[in-house]
Amino acid sequence: MELFDKEEASSQAYNNVRNAEVGMMVIAKSRCLDMWAVFEPYADSHFTKEIKRDFDGRFWEMDLTCTLLELGYNVSCPKPGPDMKIEGNIWIEAICPTGGHKNSPDKVPEIVTGLAQSVKYEPIALRFTSAIIEKYQKYIGYINGGVIREFEPYVIAINGNQIPNARLDFPMPRIARAVLSIGSEYITCSRESGEAISSGYNYQESISKSNGAEISIGIFLDKKYEGISAILYSCVDVCNRSERLGQDFILIHNPLAKNPISEGYFRLGREAIVSIDNEEDYSIRWLDYEVA
């Protein structure tokens, strides 16, 4: 199958890469074709059709598969089922959420070039939460259909490149805050000296949508979602890909997972080990890996 054809696609990103003649887009097109040569045997029969509709989502699926293959993981893409399966019977489902429908009052505001803007955390967290719930519902279907067995780990791989401002992250990544009920940061200062004494984050159980509905941002603190072993997060896109594969990955373990993944199994980017200390408290231990 050819990855690019002459037919106009509904995805403008697809058209831009296919029609590339100069600069960065030429490099992006060459990268896509090189990756396609590796990924084609793993692609489903609808991939070349779907990438014309959802270029970023399907590129993320291809990029993740090629990255894991190049790093030496044993990858397969059995159908029906999630996007990929790696050694140890770990299933991975990829998703690349957008900033929301253009007419939605809860959409993530677009970036306005040349204008100083504040970046609100809540709309981005809602997009992450929506994507996780969507893929968890698919997981339930895979379990009920016998595709995934009860004891097999399941990872949701989220790419945030289509969400405005999601790439501009913080020491405590938004994706971690969105699954662990982490709210705004605070600093405690001495009244006498004015010096900082301590700092931390407030607990935030939910976010209010414009219609008044409360959406939980504590998925990894809810036993209902024990089937999710971990979240793998990245903002890679066709024009922005680290030379050190997997260096931008963030892996967050679900502390309540019924099928956990071993610490250090991936050894890519950053890894958050979450431990439940008691009924009210938990702690996060971060590991940072140097990727060759």
C-alpha positions as CSV (number, residue, x, y, z in Angstrom):
1,M,0.0,0.0,0.0
2,E,1.1,3.6,-0.7
3,L,1.0,5.9,2.3
4,F,0.3,9.0,0.2
5,D,-1.9,9.2,-2.9
6,K,-3.1,12.1,-5.0
7,E,-6.6,12.2,-3.7
8,E,-7.4,15.3,-1.6
9,A,-7.9,14.3,2.1
10,S,-10.1,15.7,4.8
11,S,-7.0,16.1,7.0
12,Q,-5.1,19.2,6.1
13,A,-2.0,17.9,7.9
14,Y,-2.0,14.9,5.5
15,N,-2.3,17.2,2.5
16,N,0.5,19.4,3.8
17,V,2.9,16.5,4.3
18,R,2.0,14.8,1.0
19,N,2.4,18.1,-1.0
20,A,5.7,19.1,0.7
21,E,8.3,20.7,-1.5
22,V,10.6,22.6,0.8
23,G,11.9,22.9,4.3
24,M,10.7,21.1,7.4
25,M,7.7,19.5,5.6
26,V,10.0,17.7,3.2
27,I,11.9,16.2,6.1
28,A,8.5,15.3,7.7
29,K,7.4,13.5,4.5
30,S,10.7,11.6,4.2
31,R,10.3,10.6,7.9
32,C,6.8,9.3,7.3
33,L,7.9,7.2,4.3
34,D,10.8,5.7,6.2
35,M,8.5,4.8,9.1
36,W,5.9,3.4,6.8
37,A,8.4,1.0,5.3
38,V,8.8,-0.4,8.9
39,F,5.2,-0.1,10.0
40,E,3.3,-1.3,6.9
41,P,3.4,-5.0,7.9
42,Y,1.8,-4.0,11.3
43,A,-0.9,-1.7,9.9
44,D,-4.5,-2.7,9.7
45,S,-6.3,-2.7,6.4
46,H,-7.9,0.7,7.0
47,F,-4.7,2.6,8.0
48,T,-4.1,4.4,4.7
49,K,-7.7,5.4,4.6
50,E,-7.9,6.5,8.2
51,I,-4.6,8.6,8.1
52,K,-6.3,10.8,5.4
53,R,-9.0,11.6,8.0
54,D,-7.0,11.7,11.2
55,F,-3.4,12.2,10.3
56,D,-2.1,13.0,13.8
57,G,-3.8,10.1,15.5
58,R,-2.6,7.5,13.0
59,F,0.9,9.0,12.8
60,W,1.1,8.6,16.6
61,E,0.1,4.9,16.3
62,M,2.8,4.5,13.6
63,D,5.4,6.5,15.5
64,L,4.9,4.6,18.8
65,T,5.1,1.2,17.1
66,C,8.3,2.2,15.2
67,T,9.9,3.6,18.4
68,L,9.3,0.5,20.4
69,L,10.5,-1.7,17.5
70,E,13.7,0.4,17.1
71,L,14.3,0.2,20.9
72,G,14.2,-3.5,20.7
73,Y,10.8,-4.4,22.0
74,N,9.0,-7.4,20.5
75,V,5.8,-5.8,19.0
76,S,2.8,-7.3,17.3
77,C,-0.5,-5.7,16.2
78,P,-3.1,-8.5,16.3
79,K,-6.6,-7.7,15.0
80,P,-9.1,-7.3,16.4
81,G,-7.7,-5.7,19.5
82,P,-5.8,-2.6,20.7
83,D,-3.3,-1.0,18.5
84,M,-0.3,-3.1,19.7
85,K,0.9,-5.8,22.0
86,I,4.4,-6.2,23.3
87,E,6.3,-9.0,25.0
88,G,4.8,-9.9,28.4
89,N,1.3,-9.6,26.9
90,I,1.2,-5.9,27.5
91,W,-1.5,-4.3,25.4
92,I,-1.2,-0.6,24.3
93,E,-4.1,1.5,22.9
94,A,-3.1,4.8,21.3
95,I,-5.2,8.0,21.1
96,C,-4.5,11.6,20.0
97,P,-7.3,13.8,21.4
98,T,-8.0,17.2,20.0
99,G,-8.7,20.4,21.9
100,G,-12.4,19.8,21.6
101,H,-15.2,20.7,19.1
102,K,-14.9,24.3,17.8
103,N,-18.4,25.1,19.1
104,S,-17.9,23.6,22.6
105,P,-17.7,26.0,25.5
106,D,-15.3,23.6,27.1
107,K,-12.8,23.5,24.2
108,V,-9.2,24.3,24.8
109,P,-8.6,27.9,23.5
110,E,-6.4,28.2,20.5
111,I,-3.0,29.9,20.7
112,V,-3.1,33.5,19.5
113,T,0.3,34.4,18.0
114,G,1.8,37.6,19.4
115,L,-0.6,37.8,22.3
116,A,0.3,37.1,25.9
117,Q,-2.1,34.5,27.3
118,S,-2.7,32.5,30.4
119,V,-3.0,28.8,29.9
120,K,-5.8,27.2,31.9
121,Y,-5.2,23.8,33.2
122,E,-8.9,22.7,33.5
123,P,-9.8,22.4,29.7
124,I,-6.7,20.4,29.0
125,A,-7.3,18.1,31.9
126,L,-10.9,17.5,30.6
127,R,-9.5,16.5,27.2
128,F,-7.1,14.0,28.8
129,T,-9.9,12.6,31.0
130,S,-12.3,12.2,28.1
131,A,-9.7,10.3,26.1
132,I,-8.9,8.0,28.9
133,I,-12.5,7.2,29.6
134,E,-13.1,6.6,25.9
135,K,-10.3,4.0,25.7
136,Y,-11.2,2.4,29.0
137,Q,-14.7,1.7,27.6
138,K,-13.0,0.0,24.7
139,Y,-10.9,-2.0,27.1
140,I,-14.1,-3.3,28.8
141,G,-15.3,-4.4,25.4
142,Y,-12.1,-6.2,24.7
143,I,-12.3,-8.0,28.0
144,N,-15.9,-9.0,27.4
145,G,-15.1,-10.1,23.9
146,G,-12.2,-12.3,25.1
147,V,-9.6,-10.3,23.1
148,I,-7.7,-9.2,26.3
149,R,-7.5,-11.7,29.2
150,E,-8.2,-10.5,32.7
151,F,-4.6,-10.8,33.8
152,E,-3.0,-8.9,30.9
153,P,-1.7,-5.3,31.4
154,Y,-3.4,-2.5,29.5
155,V,-1.7,0.8,28.7
156,I,-3.3,3.9,27.2
157,A,-0.9,5.9,25.1
158,I,-2.0,9.5,24.9
159,N,-0.5,12.1,22.5
160,G,-1.3,15.7,23.3
161,N,0.1,17.4,20.2
162,Q,-3.4,18.4,18.9
163,I,-4.4,20.1,22.2
164,P,-3.4,23.8,22.2
165,N,-0.7,24.6,24.8
166,A,-0.4,21.0,26.0
167,R,3.2,20.9,24.8
168,L,4.0,23.8,27.3
169,D,4.2,21.6,30.4
170,F,5.4,22.0,33.9
171,P,7.6,20.1,36.4
172,M,4.4,18.3,37.5
173,P,3.0,17.3,34.1
174,R,-0.6,18.1,33.4
175,I,-1.2,14.4,32.5
176,A,-0.2,13.4,36.0
177,R,-2.4,16.1,37.6
178,A,-5.3,14.9,35.4
179,V,-5.3,11.3,36.8
180,L,-4.2,11.9,40.4
181,S,-6.5,14.8,41.6
182,I,-3.6,17.3,41.7
183,G,-4.8,20.9,41.7
184,S,-3.0,24.2,41.8
185,E,0.5,24.6,43.3
186,Y,1.0,26.5,46.5
187,I,4.0,28.0,48.4
188,T,4.0,28.6,52.2
189,C,6.0,31.6,53.2
190,S,7.2,32.8,56.6
191,R,5.3,35.8,57.8
192,E,8.4,37.2,59.5
193,S,11.0,36.8,56.8
194,G,8.9,36.3,53.7
195,E,11.0,33.3,52.7
196,A,9.4,30.2,51.3
197,I,9.0,27.5,53.9
198,S,7.4,24.7,51.9
199,S,5.5,24.1,48.7
200,G,3.1,21.5,47.3
201,Y,-0.1,21.0,45.4
202,N,-3.7,21.3,46.5
203,Y,-6.0,18.3,46.2
204,Q,-8.6,18.7,43.5
205,E,-11.2,16.0,43.2
206,S,-13.0,17.3,40.0
207,I,-13.4,20.0,37.4
208,S,-16.7,21.7,36.6
209,K,-17.8,21.7,32.9
210,S,-19.7,24.7,31.5
211,N,-23.0,22.8,32.0
212,G,-22.3,22.4,35.7
213,A,-21.3,18.7,35.5
214,E,-18.5,17.7,37.8
215,I,-15.8,15.5,36.1
216,S,-13.4,13.5,38.3
217,I,-9.7,14.0,37.7
218,G,-8.8,11.2,40.0
219,I,-9.0,8.2,37.7
220,F,-6.0,6.5,39.2
221,L,-7.5,6.9,42.7
222,D,-10.7,5.1,41.7
223,K,-10.9,1.3,41.8
224,K,-13.3,1.4,38.9
225,Y,-10.3,2.0,36.6
226,E,-8.1,-0.8,37.9
227,G,-7.9,-2.3,34.4
228,I,-5.6,0.6,33.3
229,S,-2.0,-0.4,34.2
230,A,-0.5,2.9,33.2
231,I,-0.7,6.0,31.0
232,L,2.0,6.6,28.5
233,Y,2.1,10.3,27.4
234,S,3.9,12.2,24.6
235,C,3.6,15.3,22.5
236,V,5.5,14.0,19.5
237,D,4.3,15.0,16.0
238,V,5.5,14.6,12.4
239,C,7.7,17.7,12.6
240,N,8.8,17.5,16.2
241,R,10.4,14.1,17.1
242,S,13.3,13.7,19.5
243,E,16.4,12.2,18.0
244,R,16.6,10.1,21.1
245,L,13.6,8.0,20.7
246,G,11.2,7.9,23.7
247,Q,13.0,10.7,25.5
248,D,9.8,12.8,25.7
249,F,7.7,9.9,27.1
250,I,6.0,10.2,30.5
251,L,4.8,6.9,32.0
252,I,2.5,7.1,35.0
253,H,1.7,3.9,36.9
254,N,-1.8,3.3,38.2
255,P,-1.3,2.6,41.9
256,L,-4.6,0.6,41.9
257,A,-3.9,-1.5,38.8
258,K,-4.9,-5.1,39.0
259,N,-2.2,-5.9,36.4
260,P,0.7,-3.5,37.1
261,I,3.8,-3.1,34.9
262,S,7.1,-3.6,36.5
263,E,9.0,-0.4,37.5
264,G,11.7,0.3,34.8
265,Y,10.1,-2.0,32.2
266,F,10.2,0.8,29.6
267,R,13.1,2.9,30.9
268,L,12.0,5.8,28.6
269,G,11.8,9.5,29.4
270,R,10.2,10.0,32.8
271,E,8.4,7.5,35.0
272,A,6.1,8.2,37.9
273,I,5.8,5.5,40.6
274,V,2.7,6.2,42.6
275,S,2.3,4.6,46.1
276,I,-0.8,4.7,48.2
277,D,0.4,5.6,51.7
278,N,-3.0,5.4,53.5
279,E,-6.6,6.1,52.9
280,E,-6.0,9.8,52.4
281,D,-2.4,10.2,51.1
282,Y,-0.3,9.0,48.3
283,S,3.2,9.8,47.1
284,I,4.9,10.1,43.7
285,R,8.5,9.0,43.0
286,W,9.9,10.2,39.7
287,L,12.5,8.3,37.7
288,D,14.4,9.9,34.8
289,Y,16.0,7.8,32.2
290,E,18.7,8.7,29.7
291,V,17.7,7.2,26.3
292,A,20.5,6.2,24.0
